[in-house]
Amino acid sequence: MGRTRPTRGADRGPSPVMILLVLIATIGILAYAGFLLDPGHRGDWLPYSMVIVAESILVAQALLAMWTILSASADPRDFAYNDAAGRLMPHARDGDDTMHLHGAPVLVDVFITVYGEDIETVRRTVRAAVAMRGAHRTWILDDGRSDAVREMASDEGAWYLRRLSSNGAKAGNINHALSIAKGEYFVILDADFVPRPELLVEMLPFFVRDDLAFVQSPQAYGNLSTVVARGAAYMQTVFYRFIQPGRNRFNAAFCVGTNVMFRRTAIDDIGGMCTDSKSEDVWTSLHLHERGWRSVFLPDVLAVGEAPETIEAYSKQQLRWATGGFEILLQHNPLSPRRRLTTDQRIQYLVTATFYLTGICPLLLLLVPPLEIYFDLRPMTLDVTVFTWLLYYAGFYVMQIVLAWFAVGSFRWETLTLATVSFPIYSKALWNVLTGKDVGWHVTGSASRRSPFEFIIPQVLFFVFLALTTAVAVWRDVGIGELTLATLWNATNTVILGAFVVTAAREAHAIAHPRTVEAAPEPVTPTTPITIVARPERMPAPTDTEVPVAASVAAPPLTRRRRAQLAEAGARS
């Protein structure tokens, strides 16, 4: 039967322009590294050491990113996939949208994890999930224990499940659902990620390979109305458009927690979703790869969600993600000979585990200009001119910006700002892992109405310090009659931090003076026929009161088609 496909992001791997840019950027990285490491350019030991440590991390990450991008192959849909896709719904013309693999019918459970999100946000996701093509069951896994969400689940035709404890956070919620739902495959959707109708039919044919554990699609965002949301969203564009597709070649594409389909037997093989970390997605992927399972990253956008819109939400999101990365580095080092990974997988997981160190590097680089301005300590020798420094510096940093520009389509100062000012978040994450402090669980995008300045005290202090330092540097340069590199460097950092402080001030004003927003129009109900698999007879009938067991289960009302099927079965018997 004919099948429509969503827009593809990387069907044929990197374009010739992208390959050329990557090669030029690689040359620039190597030239900059050679310039810094040249003994003849070495300045005072303290600022020079700070620059070398920071730039070594950045250069290593950049080179590995270039290698991964160039490794991206063609569309992961091979002959076996397309053959399975053509046989996916053999009885569709008869109105039966049951999906088949290897000629046998399969059941897919769709898990929507909920933990206190706005009910209308959850409703949009549930409604779209129920309407997806292909027979499936949609479950709301409500760790927020909301009666309103339970009623909404019944209204929208979804199953509802809550548990009495929140052990294991999101991963524990999913593991609990797996003890009740019995589908051979399951999809995980965050409460704010609205799936497209074709999500199931695009992902399931990959599982014709018996060694495939999961298929991951990108995170895409539709709420780009704030500086923080745009910065957070565009920050991930290069990763999803070029890095994850490149990891397909190494069987190292990892789960990102939503918009993903798993094979149940693969999760059973590792004892369930990993609950030992707040980044359960990456840890689960790592355990699966260690057990020899495969993964696929499908570069099509199959669900659209919401990026964190506030500084508080962004800070909590990044703290959780960075903590998970540092946990892998310090507690499950991929380079350890005990890890059953290929060499390529070790490298890719090492990149993942060390990535957030790049967010701490700006802290070191922010302190280099003040050392020269106040103490006349220079990272490079006096015979290195400003032009020479800028030439090599541009070969590295400007090319990184050009690559990001090509990926996003324009220059995004919001991303540059967030990348520069997030060092307190990543430093805190590293410290929490070193000391064993539990950061707790925070839903991505969730936030209270607290002032953003409660979360950026270090950034504000740095801004004040750098602003005063810039004033001192300008006064000094006027005295000597020459504009120095340290002054330009420090002034640039001041402007970047200043832009972030202004963003926080605007956000604080918006919180203090909320605007009345008109209610959104009621979503149009999809006309595509759907199937909701009937509730198994062995489950207890739902009641209006809580069930005094480990969970409360409520089933959706039977669809018209299901009632007809039951009536026909009764007539035959």
N, C-alpha and C positions, 0 to 999 in steps of 0.2 A: 504494500500500500504506500501511497505517497506520504512523505514526512517533511515537515518544515523544520528548518534549523535556525537557531538563534545566531546572532552576529558572532563571528569567530574572531578571536584576538590574535592567533598566531598559527594559522593553518599551515604555513609553509616555512616556519622557523623565522629567524631574523632576516629582515630585508637587506638588500645590498647596501643601502645607505646606513642601516644600523651596523652592519659588519664593518663598514669603512670607519664609522665614528668610533666603534669599539677599538679597532686597530690603532687609530690615531690617539685615542685616550690611553691605550696601553703604552704607546711610545712616550706619551707625556708623563705617565706615572713613573716609568723607568728612568727617564731623564731627571725628573724631580728627585727621585730616590738617590740617584748618583750624585746630584748636586749637594744634597744634604750630607751624604756620607763622605764626601771628599774631605780628607784631613786638612787641606789647605783652606777650607771654608769654615772650620770649626771656631766658634767664638768662646765666650765664657761658659764654664762647665754647667752651671745651673740652668740658665735658659736654653742652652743647647740640648741638654739632657731632656728637658721638658718637651722641646720640639721633636726630638728624635723618638721619644716614647710615643707621643701622640701620633706623629706622622707615620711611624712604622705600622701601627694598628690600622690607620686609615688606608695606607698604601696596600697592605696585605689584603684587607677586605676588598679593596677596589680591584686588585688583580684577580682575585678568586671570582669576583662578580663578573669580570670580563670573560674569564674562562668559561663560566657557567652559561653566560649569554650566548657565546659562540657555539656552545654544545647543543643548543636547542635544535631539535629535529623537526620533522614535518608533523602534520596533524596526527595525534596518537590513534586515530581511528584507522585500523588496518582492515585487511580482508575479512578476518574472523569477526571483527566488530560489525562491519556492514552486513555480513551474512546473517549474524544474529539479529541485527536491527530489522532486517527484512522479514524475519520470522517471528518478531516479538509478539505481535497480536494477530494470530492467524484467523481468529473468528471475529475480527473487528466489523466486517460487513454484516454480520448477524447481530450486531449490537453488544457483543461480548468483548470487553476490553481487558480481559485477563491476559497478563503478560506471561510469555513462555521463554525458557532458556533450555537448550538441548532437547527441545520438543516437549518439555514438561512444564506445567503451570507453576508459577512462583508467587509468593505473597511478599509484599513490601510494606513495612511499617514506617510511617513518617512521624518522627518525634519532634515536637516543638517545645523547647525548654523554656519555662516561664518562672520568673522569680521577682514578682512585684512590678513588672512593666505596666504601662498604661493599657487599660483593657481594649481601647480602640486600636492601639498598635498591634496587640495580640490578635484581635479580630481580623484585621487585614491579612495577617499572615495565615491564620487558620482558614479563612475563606478561600484564599488562593491555593493553599495546600490541598484542601478537600477537592478543589476543582481541577487538580492536575490530571493529565491524561494517564491512563493505565490503572488497573484495579489496585487499590491500596487501602490501608487504614491510616487515618490521621489521629494522632494522640497528642493531647496537651499534657505535658508533664509539669504539674504545678507545684513547685516548691514554695510558692508564695501563699498557698492554701487559701485561695480566694473563692468564696461562694459565687461571686459575680462572674468570675472566669468559668466556673463550672456550669453556670446557667448559659453563658455564652457558648460554651462547647456544645451543649445540647441544641441550641438554636442553630448553630452552623453545621451540625452533622458530624461532629468530631467526638472521639472518645476522650474521656477525662480521667486522669490518674494523679493522685496525690499520695504522699507518704507521710508518716508521722514524725520523721526526723529529717535533717538536712545533711547527714553525714556524707562526706565525699563530694559535697557541692554539686556542680553540674555533672561530673562524671558519675557520682553516686546516684544521681537522679536517673541517668540513662541506664546504669546497671540495674537499678530497681525495675525500670520499665522492661528491660530484657528478661526479667524473671517472670513477666506476665504476658507480654506480647511474644508471639511465636513466629514471626515472619522470617524467611530465609535471608532477607536483606533489610536494612533499615537506613533511613535518612535522618540526619540531624539538622535542624534549622533553629537558629536563635529566634527569639520572639519577634524581633524587628526585621527579619529577612523575609521578604515576600517572594515566594518562588514563582517562576514562570511556568506556564502549563506544560512545557515539554521537558521539565527537569528529569522526571523518572525515565522517560523513553530515550533520553540522550545518555543517561548514565548506565542504565542496567545492561545494555548489550556488551559493555566492557567485561562483565563478569562471566562471559563465555569462557574466559581463561580461568581455570580452576585455582590458580595460585595468586589471584588478585584479591587483595584485602579491602582496598577502598579506592573510590574515585573522588577527587576533590575539584571543585570549581572555584573561581575567584570570589573574593568579597568586593562588591561594588556598592556605591553609596549614592543615595538620591537626595540627601539633605545637605547641600553645600551652601547654606545660607550664612554661616559664620566663618570668621577667620580660622578658628580652631578646627571646625569641621572640614574646611577646604584643605588646610595644612595636613591634617591627619589622613584624609582620603588620598591626596596626591602623593603623600609620603610612601604609600604602598603600591603606587602604580607600576613602577619599574619592577618591583618584586613579582607582581602577578602577571605582568605582560611578558617579562623576559627571564626572570630568575627561576620561578617555578617550572615553566616549560623546559628550561635547560636541565632541570633536575630529573626530568623524565628519563633522560639518557642514562643516568646513574642509578635509577630506581631509588631516588632519595627525595622525591616530592613528598611533603608531609601534610598532615591534616591541619586545618586552621580552625576547627571547632564548629563550623557551620557550612551549609551548602555542600555536604559530603554524604556519600552513600557507602555503607560498610557491608561486607559479607559477615553474617552472624558467626559462622564457624571460625573465622579468623579471630574475631574478638574473644570467642570462647577459648581459643587456643592459647591466649595470653592471660586468661583469667579475668577478662572484662576490661572496661575502660580504666585507664590508670587514674587512681585517686590519690596518689602520693604527692601530687603537684597541682598548683593552681593553673598551670599550662598543661592540662590533661591531653590536649590535642597533639602537641609535639611529642610528649612522652609516650603516648599510645602508638604513634607512628614509629618511634624509635624501637619500641618493643616488638612491633610487628615486623619491621625490617630485620631485626636481630633473629627472628624466628624463620626468616627466609621468605616471608610474604612480599608481594609486589604492590606497588601503588601507581596510580596514574593521575596526572594533573590535566584536566580538560579546560582549556583556556576560554571557554564560552561563559559569558555571564548568564547564569541560570537563576539568580536570585539577587534582589536589590534590598539593601538594608540601610541603617542609619549610622553615620559616623558620630563619634562623641562631639557634641556641640559646645560644651563648656570646658573651661580649664580644669575644673574638678573632675569631670568625666574623663577627659584625656589623661590627666595625671594618674587616675586609678587604673585606667586601661593599660597604660605604658608600664606602670609599676608591676602589674600582674604579669604582663608579657615578659618584661625584662627579668623578673624573678625566676620565671620558668626557664629562660635561657641560661642564666647563671647557675641554676640548680643542675642542669645537664653538665655544664663545664666542671663544676666542683664536686658533684656527687656521682656522675655517670660519664666520666670523660670518654668521648668517642674514640680517642687514640689508644685507650687501654687495650692491651692484648686480650683481655677477658671479653671484649665486645665482639660478638659474632657479626661483623659488618665487613663489607668489601672496602677496599682502599678508597674508592670514590665516595662511598657512603660515609666513611670516617671523616673525610675532608669536608663534605657538605654539612654534616652535623656539627663539626667543629666551627664552621662558619656561622651556623645558627647559634651555637652556644656562646660565641664571642662577639656576635654582632653588636650587642648593646654596649660593649666597651667603646665603640665608636661614638656613642652618645656622651661618654665621660671625657673623651678627648678635648672637646671645646673648653672644658674647665681649665686644662693645662694651657691651652693656647690663649685663653683670655688673660692669663696672668703674665705672659711673656712681655707684651709692651710695657706694662707698669714697671717691670724690673729694669728696663732700659731707661724709662722716664725718670724714675726715682733714684736708681742706684747705678746707672750707666753700665748695666750688664747686658751684653748683646749676644744673641744666639749665633750670629755669623760674624766673620771678621770684618774689620773696618774697610778693607779693600773691595768688598762686595757692594756694588752700587745698587741703588734702589731699582734701577731698570733691570739689572741682571736678576735680582731676587724676584721681581714681578714676572719676568719672562718665564722662569722655571715654575713659579707658583701658578701662573695662568695655565701652563701646560698640564698641570694636575687638576686644579680646582675648576677652572673655566670649562674644561672638557667634561667634567662630571656634571656641571650645570647644563651643558649642551646636550648630553645624553638624556638627562631628566627632561629637558625641554622637548626633545624629540619624542620621548615616551608619552608626555602629558599633552603636548601640543602647544605649550606656551610656557613662559617663565612664571613660576609660582613662588612669590616671595614668602607666602605663608609657610610653605614647607621648609624653606631655608631658615626662617625664624624659629619654628618649632625645633628643628634639628639643632640649632645653636643653643637654645635656652632650656633644653630638657635635661641637662647634665645633673641637676639635683635629684631628679626622679631615678635615673639610672644609678647614680651613686648610692642612693638609699636602697635600691633593689640589691645591689652587690653587698652592701653592709648587712641587709636582712638575711641573705643567704649565708654569709660568713658567720653570723651570730646565731643562726637558726631561728630567727624571729618569724612568726606567722603573720602574713600581711592580711589574712582574711580574704573573703570572696566578694568581688564587686562585679556586677553585671556590666558588660561593655556598653557605654553610652549612658549608664545610670548616673544620676547626680541629684544632690539636694539643692536647696536654695541658699547655700552658704556663699559668702563673698569669695570671689576667686583669689583675693589677696591672702586668704588663709592658706593657700596652697603654693604660693610663689614668693614667700618671704626671702629665700636665698636670691632669687632673680632680682627682686627689688633692691636688695642690698648691693648686689653686684652692679646694677645700673647706676645707683648713686655713686658708688666708688669709681666706676669707669667714667662717669660724667665729670666728676671732680678731677680725675687724672687727665682727661682730655683738656680741660681748662688749664691745668698746670703745663701740659705738653705744648699747647699753643703759646702760652706765655714764654716758655723756654725757647721755642723755635723763633719767635719774634726777636728775642734777645740775641740769638746767634745768626739770625738772618737766613735761615734755611729750614724748609719743611722736611721733617724726617719721616722715615717709614713707620717708626713706632707711633708717631702721632696719627698718621693715616689709619694704621691698623687699629689703634685704640678707639679712634673716632667711629670707625665702621662698626666695631663691636658695640659701642655705646648706642648707635642708631638702631641696631638690631634688637638689643635688649629694650630700648625705649619703645620700639614699635610693639613689643610684647606687653609692656606695662600699659601702654595706651589701650591695647586690646582688652586687657584685664579691667581697666577703668570703665570702658564702654560696657563690658559685660556686667560689672557691678552696678552700673546705672540702670541697665535693663532689668536686673533682678529687683532693684529697689523700686522701679517704676514699671511694673509689668503692663504690657499692652493687651487690650482685649482682642482676642482672635476669633473670627467667625468660624462657626463649625464647618468642618469639611463636608462636601456633598457625599451622600451615601454611595459607596462603590457600586458599580454596575455588576449585577450577578452574571457570571459567565454562562454562556449558552451551551458550552461543550458538555456532552453527557458525562456523568461521573459514576463511579462505583464505590460504595462503602461496604466492605465485607461485613457480614452480619456477626454479631457477638457470639462467641462459642457458647454452647449450652452448659459447659462445665462451670462457667463463671456465675457467681451469685447475682441475682437480680438487683439493679440499682435501687437505692432507697433515698429518701429525703434527709436521712440522718447519717451521721458518720458511722462507718463500719469499724468496730473495735478490733481491727487487725492492723497489719503493717501498712495498708493502703486503702484508699477509697477509690472505687472504680465506677465510672458512669459511662454507659454506652450510648451512642447516638440513636435517634429514632430510625427505624427502618426506612430505606428509600422505597419509592413506588415500584421500582424495578425489582427490588429484593422481595417485596411483598408478593409480587406476581410470581416470582420464582418459587417462593414457599407455598403459594396456593397451588401451583402446578404440581409441585412435589407431593402435596397432600392428596391431590386428585388421583395421581398415579398410584399412591399407596392404598 
